Amino acid sequence: MRWKRLTGRTVAGLLTAGLISAGLLPVTASAAEATDLARGKTVNASGSHGGYPASNANDGKVDSYWESNGHPADLTVKLGADADLQSVVVKLNPDPIWATRTQDIQVLGRTQNGTAFTSLRARAGYVFNPGSNRNTVTIPVDGRVADLQLKFFSNTEAPGAQVAEIQVFGTAAPNPDLTVSALSWSPSSPSETDDITVQGTVRNAGSAASPATTVNVSLGGVVVGSAPVGPLAAGASAPVSVKVGKRPQGSYTVSALVDPTDTVVESDNTNNSRTTASPLVVGQSPGPDLEVRSITSSPANPAVGAAVTFTVAVHNRGTSAVSAGTVTRLTVGSTTLNGTTPAIAAGATANVTVGGSWTAASGGATLTATADATNLVAETSETNNTFARSIVVGRGAAVPYTELEAEKANYQGTLLQSDAERTFGHTNFATESSGRESVRLNSTGQYVEFTSTAPANSIVVRNSIPDAPGGGGREATISLYADGKFVRKLDLSSKHSWLYGNTDSPEGLTNTPGGDARRLFDESHALLTETYPVGTKFRLQRDASDNAAFYIIDLIDLEQVAAPSSQPSGCVSITTYGAVANDGLDDTAAIQRAVTANQKGEIGCVWIPAGQWRQEQKILTDDPLDRGQWNQVGIRDVTIRGAGMWHSQLYTLTPPHEAGGINHPHEGNFGFDIDENTQISDIAIFGSGTIRGGDGNHEGGVALNGRFGKDTKISNVWIEHANVGVWAGRDFDNIQELWNPGDGVEFTGMRIRNTYADGINFANGTRNSTVYNSSFRNTGDDALAVWSSKYVKDQSVDVGYDNSFRNNTIQLPWRANGIAIYGGYGNKIENNLISDTMNYPAIMLATDHDPLPFSGQTLIANNGLYRTGGAFWNEDQEFGAITLFPQNLPIPGVTIRDTDIVDSTYDGIQFKTGGGLMPDVKIQNVRIDKSNNGSGILAMGGARGNATLTGVTITDSRDGHVLIEPGSQFTISGTPNGARAKR
């Protein structure tokens, strides 16, 4: 047997147990004085096999280990600073079940100023025997290094190198050691109008001189100033003074950090900061201070062309009243509206009715309100008078791009059109196309040419190219022209598409070619070097050097992408912690350090600048109690901001099932694990998954997962090639003391593409949460779902309730629903556009997946559903555009109103056979047009319950407008316009 997982831990020891039992090194006085310099230090490897990452080699446990993915292999310990070495101890599990083995090892080292490794101990074979040396080998070494590396060439009992624990014994070499002390500020009791200065002392407590560096001062975790620190001899000190300016009223922790970018190599790099025991308290200055708290629109969700009025809440946070007559101004688009503000006492709030109205235009707009817009009042602060929020008009998301369909463009190629039943899963490209049509390019010179309707400097192409003959995808190019001039080659890939198999079980599909295929499309995106005006003809052309066997073009998105945002005040860049953009190396450790610093209050915000940043491990919180095999403690009290989803992009190259050091095999090796009060905005997260479950349970990971808790807000995040975009909620038995269901979680401006399962799932008691103004395309399971699961603390309380999916655009779910609700109450599906589901409904309410019961009300209102529904489960089950499926529990309190259901594959609204009732369903002001292979409204033979129709119009349904199958116990009252009942 190669290995066995045990539960014991190594005894914390230095030399005695390991070295004496190994019989290789006598215990001398100098050896006994040496310390294990590797403890707690970073360990990296050239590669890892399966779930045996490099971090296992330094986790204090001999029952976990690192294993490489072949030979030769490197394992490197980063000591942090030069040390004079005496020995290296390599341990394997001493359990006798481990066979004796010999590993060929060379020892190398690199100094803190060096660039290359040099040999410290020549390659030799070392015998690991759980009987004689208790599977511990000691290698004497001599040299001064900061990085210690073991190079493995062979292992007689395994295909890769194996190390359970590595220890490096020696003594620290002379180096500086910078510390901060004696922090104070003046004035000692400032107000908001005072300029504040922070003073302190920097000391070099080390044994060698330190070069010049800097010291940063933070208030409340936000860096607010810095000062230079000159060279310091060993033992010397220097005063520092940092001006931090005026600060708003409040209490601030004061901290200082010397050498913030770690440019000085120190003997101890953990003692560079100092935080005062008492906070800096800034008092409020006398006088008025107006701020806008909120903007309310009426109606809240206006239709296109509606007259919208506004009310602005203006608060006086000052100490004295403000007289009546100041102007509160609101701008929306090109419209400016003014309101007269009444007198506002200190601490009071006035709701100001803004005069006039705005005519709602299709899409989105930004509302900006300003208090004291004409500057009549001398305020304590003039920087907090403005507040902005977005408003979305009509159905769907107000996306910043224009989508253009290939079949409606000018083309030379073959038009692909789906069959009447839109058959899925049989390598049917047209069924998986937007609008159920696309264009195939077979020959050199063929093209699709789109004419832009708005300025654009970026392009997204939804396309399909063939898989590699043996699977795993291939790359190819296609040529982009603008007005006849060559622009660039676009890189396309089939790595993330092409799943094979006749089964509808996602875990049964494979990446290995053979038989039928599905999930045929993926997307490619590119920023262009210039902005192209309205009317530009963008041509995607197959040139001679574009060598895929065929190209299928479905659609493009054209977008005018803004320049990268600037680093916000108070945010600290991940580059400060060692991340390097666009170098192809793993930046996980730097990102994790920055997030941890923010969580500890050392910095105010994590900034991810423009660039490509490689991330190969989930960002989370280290669990000091080590509860369980997989760390499942998320981050909290963290703000992460980027320069824009097109600019600040995290990516992984390693499929989750091949990655070591992940927090959970299901959740993957990328993205963020969130527990509470986390804000993430304006970034992209690109995974590397290629399958959901098949081929050995090789899942694609989850970009954002965790408990989510309260005050978590995610905005403008692009997620692609994950198994799941967002999974909000953990099971109660997953560290019970951390139980913290999502409450008030908000998602806005999300762009989720090409997943293997859900887009966003509100599970495990998530409540009061919203997905708004977001877009989803090509999700594997439900694009949006509320799953009121039973894995909660209290099933009577922890129900999925009062969640809202509003103004979202959902396209082309290739498996399952556009939006689904499984149990709970008070959930709402409003103002969404859903199109081209492959095999399931646009909207489904169901009690499969064993949820907690439905109760109260569920609202489906003002949605547009186009070409939805389909056949699944061996093509034996046909689903309507809206389907109610009470598999084993009732679904009461449903209202469906103000909705258009157009061009459904099967029924418009379907009441499905199940064990539960569907009582008192209200269907109001609904239009159902062209149910191609079914009825306008269908009650199946085993359905039970009743529905009332009011203002319903049904036209052009193949099997009758209202059909109640024989044996059904479902009744429908009210007659649709022009409809006829059919039994």
FENQUIFEN-V186481 format. One record per backbone hydrogen bond with DSSP energy under -1.0 kcal/mol. NH is the residue of the N-H (numbers start at 1). CO is the residue of the C=O. If there is no record, write none. Layout:
nh co
NH CO
NH CO
//
This chain:
nh co
10 60
19 15
20 16
21 17
22 18
23 19
32 28
33 29
35 170
37 35
37 168
41 38
44 76
46 74
49 67
52 49
56 53
57 54
58 55
66 163
67 52
68 161
73 152
75 150
76 44
77 148
78 42
79 146
83 145
84 171
85 143
86 169
87 169
88 139
89 167
90 137
91 165
92 135
98 95
101 128
103 126
104 154
105 124
106 151
107 121
108 149
109 118
110 147
114 111
118 109
120 107
121 107
124 105
126 103
128 101
133 129
135 129
136 133
137 90
139 88
141 86
145 83
146 110
147 110
148 77
149 108
150 75
151 106
152 73
153 104
156 102
163 66
164 91
165 91
166 57
167 89
169 87
170 35
171 84
173 82
179 203
181 201
184 199
186 197
192 283
194 191
196 245
197 186
198 242
199 184
200 240
201 181
202 238
203 179
204 236
205 177
207 175
210 232
213 229
215 227
216 257
217 225
218 255
219 222
220 253
222 219
224 217
225 217
227 215
229 213
232 210
235 204
236 233
238 202
240 200
242 198
244 196
250 282
252 280
255 218
256 274
257 216
258 272
259 214
262 259
267 176
274 256
276 254
280 252
282 250
283 190
291 315
293 313
296 311
298 309
305 360
306 303
308 358
309 298
311 296
312 352
313 294
314 350
315 291
316 348
317 289
319 287
322 344
325 341
328 339
329 370
330 337
331 368
332 335
335 332
337 330
339 328
341 326
344 322
347 316
348 345
350 314
352 312
354 310
355 338
358 308
360 306
363 393
365 391
367 389
368 331
369 387
370 329
371 385
373 327
375 372
380 288
387 369
389 367
391 365
393 363
394 302
396 831
399 397
402 558
404 556
406 554
409 406
410 449
412 447
414 440
416 438
418 436
422 419
427 517
432 428
433 430
436 433
437 434
438 416
439 553
440 414
441 551
445 542
446 443
447 412
448 540
449 410
450 538
452 536
456 532
457 559
459 526
460 557
461 524
462 555
463 522
464 552
471 468
476 492
478 490
479 541
480 488
481 539
482 485
483 537
485 482
487 480
488 480
490 478
492 476
494 474
497 494
498 519
499 518
500 510
501 516
508 505
510 500
518 499
522 463
524 461
526 459
528 457
532 456
535 452
536 533
538 450
539 481
540 448
541 479
542 446
543 541
546 543
551 441
552 464
553 439
554 462
556 404
557 460
558 402
559 458
565 643
571 568
572 605
574 607
576 573
578 575
579 574
582 612
587 614
591 587
592 588
593 589
594 590
595 591
596 592
597 593
598 594
599 595
600 596
601 598
602 597
606 639
607 572
608 641
611 647
613 649
615 651
619 671
621 633
626 623
628 626
635 673
637 676
638 677
640 679
641 606
642 681
644 682
647 644
648 644
649 611
650 684
651 613
652 686
658 655
659 656
668 664
672 703
673 619
674 705
675 635
676 635
677 710
679 638
680 713
681 640
682 715
684 648
685 718
686 650
687 720
689 721
697 693
698 694
699 697
702 667
703 724
704 725
705 672
708 674
709 707
709 740
713 678
714 746
715 680
716 748
718 683
719 751
720 685
721 753
723 701
724 701
725 758
726 759
727 704
728 761
729 706
732 791
734 731
735 733
738 735
739 736
743 709
744 767
746 712
747 770
748 714
749 772
751 717
752 775
753 719
754 777
756 722
757 723
759 782
760 783
761 726
762 785
763 728
767 742
768 801
770 745
771 804
772 747
773 806
775 750
776 809
777 752
778 811
780 757
781 757
783 817
784 818
785 760
786 820
787 762
788 822
789 787
792 790
797 794
798 794
799 797
802 825
804 769
805 828
806 771
807 830
809 774
810 833
811 776
812 835
814 779
818 841
819 842
820 784
821 844
822 786
824 853
826 857
828 803
829 859
830 805
831 861
833 808
834 864
835 810
836 866
838 813
842 881
843 881
844 819
845 883
846 821
847 885
852 788
855 824
858 893
859 827
860 895
861 829
862 897
864 832
865 900
866 834
867 902
869 840
870 879
872 877
876 873
877 872
879 870
881 907
882 908
883 843
884 910
885 845
887 885
891 917
895 858
896 922
897 860
898 924
900 863
901 927
902 865
903 929
905 868
908 935
909 936
910 882
911 938
912 884
915 887
916 886
918 944
921 946
922 894
923 948
924 896
925 950
927 899
928 953
929 901
930 955
932 904
932 930
936 960
937 961
938 909
939 963
940 911
943 940
945 969
946 918
947 971
948 921
949 973
950 923
953 926
955 928
958 931
959 934
960 957
962 980
963 937
964 982
965 939
968 965
969 943
971 945
973 947
977 952
979 976
982 962
//
